[in-house]
């Protein structure tokens, strides 16, 4: 096993330990079990810190800060096209499809509409689910918590871009002129997948 595979396996095991501990804390009523599950959480955070070189306290905040049965977070992305070009917005880290975490009071579709309005100033309507992906299988760096990314193809109904707290630019790009992407949020392969979906009327949703 090479070093990359060993690192991936250790991170996967740390994530599994964290999930077991969080689920145990959600259901146990035994004080001694709670102590044991808290310790398992601490060990999982220490493993992540050792193998990712991130500060332990930061990992604890993200990795050990949630309670209740652990399920994947949802991240939604809007693929908006105009004249064969795709919409991207610029923020710290590079360019990306408009999108973000799915808020607790939003469905995946309505969250996509909200994010497109907030980041690109556009009113959109989701018309196709392009893909549902396990983020850690496609994007880097890997996150401690499981995340599902949902890509929607959207039609534009109006609106215009205004610089805001999240994004500084918005533009449409053809496949051969894509700017530097924020691989944390979308990779070149994911953006190209959106182009393929937009050009295929019989596109079948890709899923992991």
C-alpha positions in Angstrom: 0.0 0.0 0.0 1.5 3.4 -1.0 1.6 6.4 1.3 -1.4 8.1 -0.4 -3.6 5.0 0.1 -2.4 4.6 3.7 -3.3 8.3 4.4 -6.7 7.9 2.8 -7.4 4.7 4.9 -6.3 6.4 8.2 -8.6 9.4 7.4 -11.4 7.0 6.6 -10.9 5.1 9.9 -10.8 8.4 11.8 -14.1 9.5 10.2 -15.6 6.1 11.1 -14.5 6.4 14.7 -16.0 9.9 14.9 -19.3 8.7 13.4 -19.5 5.8 15.9 -18.8 8.2 18.8 -21.3 10.8 17.7 -24.0 8.3 17.2 -23.2 6.7 20.6 -23.5 10.1 22.3 -26.8 10.7 20.6 -28.4 7.5 22.0 -26.6 6.4 25.2 -28.0 7.4 28.6 -25.1 5.8 30.5 -22.7 8.4 32.0 -19.7 6.0 31.7 -20.5 5.3 28.0 -20.7 9.0 27.4 -17.2 9.4 28.7 -16.0 6.5 26.5 -17.6 8.0 23.4 -16.1 11.4 24.1 -12.7 9.8 24.4 -13.2 8.0 21.1 -14.1 11.4 19.6 -10.9 12.9 20.9 -8.8 10.0 19.5 -10.4 10.4 16.1 -9.6 14.2 16.1 -6.0 13.5 17.2 -5.6 11.0 14.3 -7.0 13.6 11.8 -4.6 16.3 13.2 -1.6 14.0 12.9 -2.4 13.0 9.3 -3.7 16.3 7.9 -1.4 18.8 9.8 -4.3 20.9 10.7 -4.5 22.4 14.3 -6.1 20.0 16.7 -8.4 22.7 18.1 -9.7 23.5 14.7 -10.3 19.9 13.9 -12.2 19.5 17.2 -14.4 22.5 16.4 -15.4 20.9 13.0 -15.0 17.2 13.7 -16.4 17.0 17.2 -18.8 20.0 17.3 -22.0 18.3 16.2 -24.5 16.2 18.1 -27.3 13.8 17.1 -27.1 10.9 14.6 -24.5 11.7 12.0 -25.7 12.0 8.4 -24.0 13.7 5.4 -24.3 17.4 4.9 -25.7 18.6 1.6 -23.9 21.0 -0.7 -25.9 22.2 -3.8 -24.4 23.7 -7.0 -26.2 25.5 -9.8 -25.1 24.9 -13.4 -26.4 27.8 -15.4 -25.8 28.1 -19.2 -26.0 30.9 -21.7 -25.0 30.7 -25.3 -23.1 27.5 -24.6 -21.2 29.0 -21.7 -21.4 28.1 -18.0 -21.8 30.6 -15.1 -19.1 30.8 -12.5 -18.6 33.1 -9.6 -15.3 34.2 -8.1 -14.6 34.1 -4.4 -11.6 33.4 -2.2 -9.9 30.2 -3.6 -10.9 30.7 -7.2 -14.0 30.3 -9.4 -16.9 28.0 -8.7 -20.5 27.1 -9.6 -22.9 29.2 -7.4 -23.8 27.1 -4.4 -23.2 26.2 -0.8 -24.5 24.3 2.3 -28.1 23.4 2.2 -29.8 25.4 5.0 -32.0 23.6 7.5 -35.2 25.2 6.2 -34.4 24.7 2.5 -34.9 21.7 0.1 -31.9 21.0 -2.2 -33.8 22.7 -5.1 -34.8 25.8 -3.2 -31.3 26.1 -1.7 -29.9 26.1 -5.2 -32.2 28.9 -6.1 -31.2 30.8 -3.0 -27.5 30.4 -3.5 -27.7 31.5 -7.2 -29.5 34.6 -6.2 -27.1 35.4 -3.3 -23.9 34.7 -5.2 -24.7 35.5 -8.8 -27.7 37.8 -8.5 -29.8 35.6 -10.8 -33.2 34.2 -10.5 -33.0 30.5 -11.6 -35.2 27.5 -11.9 -33.7 24.0 -11.4 -34.7 21.8 -14.3 -32.4 18.7 -14.1 -30.4 16.9 -11.4 -27.0 16.4 -13.1 -25.3 14.4 -10.3 -25.3 13.4 -6.6 -21.8 12.8 -5.5 -19.8 11.8 -2.4 -17.6 14.9 -2.1 -14.6 13.0 -0.7 -14.5 10.8 -3.7 -14.1 13.8 -6.1 -12.9 16.9 -4.3 -9.8 17.8 -2.2 -8.8 18.4 0.5 -10.9 15.7 2.1 -13.3 16.8 4.8 -13.8 15.1 8.2 -17.5 15.0 7.9 -19.4 13.2 5.0 -20.8 15.5 2.4 -23.1 14.9 -0.6 -22.8 17.4 -3.5 -25.9 17.8 -5.7 -25.5 19.5 -9.1 -28.6 21.0 -10.7 -28.9 22.4 -14.2 -30.9 25.6 -14.0 -32.6 28.0 -16.3 -32.3 31.8 -15.8 -35.4 33.9 -15.5 -33.8 37.2 -14.7 -31.5 39.2 -12.4 -28.0 40.6 -12.6 -24.8 40.3 -10.7 -24.0 42.6 -7.8 -20.7 42.3 -5.9 -21.4 41.0 -2.4 -19.8 39.6 0.7 -19.2 36.1 -0.8 -18.4 36.8 -4.5 -16.5 39.5 -6.3 -17.1 38.6 -9.9 -19.6 36.6 -12.1 -19.1 35.5 -15.7 -19.9 32.9 -18.3 -17.1 30.7 -19.7 -16.9 28.3 -22.6 -15.3 24.8 -22.0 -12.0 25.8 -23.4 -11.6 29.1 -21.5 -12.3 28.0 -17.9 -10.5 30.0 -15.2 -8.7 28.6 -12.2 -11.3 26.6 -10.3 -11.7 26.2 -6.6 -11.2 22.5 -6.4 -12.6 22.4 -2.9 -16.0 23.3 -4.4 -15.8 22.0 -8.0 -13.2 20.3 -10.1 -12.6 20.6 -13.8 -14.2 17.1 -14.2 -17.3 18.2 -12.4 -17.7 21.4 -14.5 -17.1 19.4 -17.7 -19.8 16.9 -16.5 -22.2 19.8 -16.3 -21.4 20.8 -19.9 -22.0 17.2 -21.0 -25.4 17.1 -19.1 -26.5 20.4 -20.7 -25.8 19.1 -24.2 -27.5 15.7 -23.7 -31.3 15.8 -23.6 -31.3 12.1 -22.4 -28.8 12.7 -19.6 -29.1 10.3 -16.7 -28.3 11.5 -13.2 -24.8 10.5 -12.1 -24.6 9.2 -8.6 -22.1 7.5 -6.2 
